[in-house]
Amino acid sequence: MIFELWDRQTGNRLGEFTSPPEALEVVWEILQDDGPEAVEMLAMGMVEDGHPVKLYDGKLLLQMARQSHLTAAG
């Protein structure tokens, strides 16, 4: 399965990932570099049977990135 990050404002795909935690790590880096407003413009989805499916965006994606980082930090 493929997971993707998209900038909803520009329509640009920011990357393709093999797992949600891998994508959320990039979201965490964007949060650290550019702040929460930048993350709220993003969407994470997956490609299932050749069709895109949105998983998280906006504030929910921000929460998921924070939770994932805290879990990884242990």
Secondary structure by P-SEA (a helix, b strand, c coil): cccccccccccccccccccaaaaaaaaaaaaacccaaaaaabbbbbbcccbbbbcccaaaaaaaaaaaaaaaac
